[in-house]
């Protein structure tokens, strides 16, 4: 067994799934995203990410069992937001909400009832304009504006990729060499396909319990 080669295969597979998921979100393709989430349910549960697994299962169950055709279309297509108007620049709606919350957290001091909820409601509706005004303020007064978004150094990036390529080529990770093993237990586990270790009976019982719980949620009844 060659753990180096197996790990490389599993890493490439997961990265391709992640890229497909990112592209589905960026292009606003709800159908592809639903298909990927259905596939990822088993990965998340097998790897111990129970909240993600449950979210993916509930989404799949909604699409295939609980929601009407009209509601399925709404859920699939209305989970994205495009704040730039440019092609392939969609973001997940919950991620955009987190960014909005971060903007208010960094720009305003909230204590007790100040600002009042009425003012926060107005600012929320005018967030884009408020953010533009603040950015112009920082620019005109030459105030350093902190941002968590980092610009990529393309030259440094290419140097790092070249170093990584040189190191990996010297290890011949794409060529099978029986007997190569990792010292790290985590890397040893990552060299195996997690789906091959699924307990099918336990997974089936988990599906049934999740489905029964969703049946009790009245808002999921078809219209």
C-alpha positions in Angstrom: 0.0 0.0 0.0 1.2 3.5 -0.9 -0.3 6.0 1.5 1.4 8.9 -0.3 -0.3 8.1 -3.6 -3.7 7.4 -1.9 -3.5 10.7 0.0 -2.8 12.6 -3.2 -5.8 11.0 -4.9 -8.2 11.7 -2.0 -6.9 15.3 -1.8 -7.4 16.0 -5.5 -10.9 14.5 -5.3 -12.0 16.7 -2.4 -10.5 19.8 -3.9 -12.3 19.2 -7.2 -15.6 18.8 -5.2 -14.8 22.0 -3.4 -14.1 23.8 -6.7 -17.4 22.5 -8.2 -19.2 23.8 -5.1 -17.6 27.2 -5.4 -18.4 27.4 -9.1 -22.0 26.4 -8.5 -22.3 29.3 -5.9 -20.5 31.8 -8.1 -22.6 31.0 -11.1 -25.9 30.9 -9.1 -26.6 27.3 -10.2 -28.9 26.0 -7.5 -29.5 22.6 -9.1 -25.8 21.7 -9.2 -25.3 23.0 -5.6 -28.2 20.7 -4.5 -26.6 17.7 -6.1 -23.2 18.5 -4.5 -24.8 18.9 -1.1 -26.6 15.5 -1.5 -23.2 14.0 -2.2 -21.5 15.8 0.7 -24.0 14.5 3.3 -22.1 11.2 3.6 -18.7 12.9 3.7 -19.7 15.3 6.4 -21.3 12.7 8.6 -18.4 10.2 8.1 -15.8 12.8 9.0 -17.7 14.0 12.1 -19.2 17.3 10.8 -22.6 16.5 12.1 -24.2 20.0 11.7 -23.1 20.2 8.1 -24.3 16.7 7.5 -27.7 17.5 8.9 -28.0 20.7 6.9 -27.2 18.9 3.7 -29.7 16.0 4.5 -32.5 18.5 5.3 -31.8 20.4 2.1 -31.9 17.1 0.0 -35.1 16.0 1.8 -36.8 19.3 1.1 -35.9 19.1 -2.6 -37.0 15.5 -3.1 -39.8 14.9 -0.6 -41.3 17.9 1.3 -41.5 20.9 -1.0 -43.7 21.5 -3.9 -42.2 22.2 -7.3 -42.7 25.9 -6.9 -41.0 26.0 -3.5 -38.1 23.8 -4.7 -37.4 26.4 -7.4 -37.5 29.2 -4.9 -35.2 27.5 -2.4 -32.7 26.5 -5.1 -32.5 29.8 -6.9 -33.0 32.4 -4.1 -30.1 31.3 -1.9 -27.6 33.5 -3.8 -27.0 37.2 -3.9 -25.0 39.3 -6.4 -24.0 42.7 -5.0 -21.8 43.7 -8.0 -24.0 42.8 -11.0 -21.1 41.0 -12.6 -21.1 37.5 -14.1 -20.1 34.6 -11.9 -19.9 36.9 -8.8 -22.7 35.4 -6.8 -22.3 34.7 -3.1 -24.2 32.5 -0.7 -26.9 34.7 1.0 -25.9 33.6 4.5 -22.3 34.6 3.8 -23.3 38.0 2.5 -25.3 38.5 5.7 -22.3 37.6 7.8 -20.3 40.2 5.8 -23.0 42.8 6.5 -23.0 42.0 10.2 -19.2 42.4 10.2 -19.4 45.8 8.5 -21.8 47.1 11.2 -19.7 45.6 14.0 -16.6 47.3 12.7 -18.2 50.6 11.8 -20.6 51.3 14.7 -20.4 51.0 18.4 -23.5 49.2 19.8 -24.3 49.5 23.4 -27.7 49.1 25.2 -30.2 50.9 22.8 -27.7 53.1 21.0 -28.2 53.4 18.0 -31.9 52.8 18.3 -33.4 49.8 16.4 -35.2 52.3 14.0 -31.8 53.8 13.0 -30.3 50.4 12.5 -33.2 49.5 10.2 -32.6 52.6 8.1 -28.8 52.0 8.0 -29.3 48.3 7.0 -31.4 49.3 4.0 -28.8 51.9 3.0 -25.7 49.8 3.8 -24.2 50.0 0.3 -24.4 53.8 0.3 -23.2 54.1 3.9 -20.2 51.8 3.2 -19.3 54.0 0.1 -19.5 57.2 2.2 -17.2 55.7 4.8 -14.7 54.5 2.2 -14.6 57.9 0.7 -14.1 59.4 4.1 -11.1 57.2 4.8 -9.6 57.9 1.4 -10.0 61.8 1.5 -8.5 62.0 5.0 -5.8 59.4 4.2 -6.9 57.3 7.1 -5.7 53.7 7.0 -8.8 51.6 6.5 -8.4 48.1 8.0 -9.8 45.3 5.9 -9.6 41.6 6.4 -9.3 41.0 2.6 -5.7 40.4 1.7 -4.4 41.1 -1.8 -2.4 38.3 -3.3 1.2 38.8 -4.2 1.2 37.1 -7.6 5.0 36.8 -7.9 5.3 35.4 -4.4 2.4 33.0 -5.1 4.1 31.7 -8.2 7.4 31.2 -6.3 5.6 29.2 -3.6 3.8 27.1 -6.3 7.2 26.4 -8.0 8.8 25.3 -4.7 5.8 23.1 -3.9 5.9 21.5 -7.4 9.7 20.9 -7.1 9.3 19.2 -3.7 6.4 17.0 -4.8 8.0 16.0 -8.0 11.1 14.8 -6.1 8.8 12.6 -4.0 7.1 11.0 -7.1 3.7 11.1 -5.3 1.9 10.3 -8.6 3.8 7.0 -9.0 2.9 4.0 -6.9 5.6 2.9 -4.5 4.5 0.1 -2.2 5.5 0.6 1.4 5.4 4.4 1.7 3.6 5.4 5.0 2.9 8.5 6.9 4.1 9.1 10.5 1.1 11.2 11.3 -2.1 9.4 12.2 -4.3 12.1 10.7 -2.5 11.8 7.4 -2.9 8.0 7.5 -6.6 8.5 8.0 -6.7 11.0 5.2 -5.1 8.5 2.8 -8.3 6.4 2.9 -11.6 7.1 1.1 -14.0 7.8 4.1 -16.9 6.5 2.1 -15.5 3.0 2.1 -15.8 2.9 5.9 -19.5 3.8 6.2 -21.7 1.7 8.4 -24.7 1.4 6.1 -27.1 0.2 8.9 -26.2 3.1 11.2 -26.4 5.6 8.3 -29.8 4.2 7.3 -31.1 4.6 10.9 -29.8 8.2 11.0 -31.6 9.0 7.7 -34.8 7.6 9.2 -34.6 9.6 12.4 -33.8 12.8 10.5 -36.8 12.2 8.2 -39.2 11.5 11.1 -38.1 14.7 12.8 -38.7 16.7 9.6 -42.2 15.2 9.3 -43.1 17.0 12.5 -42.2 20.4 11.1 -45.5 21.7 9.8 -44.0 24.5 7.7 -42.5 21.8 5.4 -45.9 20.5 4.3 -46.5 20.9 0.6 -48.7 23.8 -0.5 
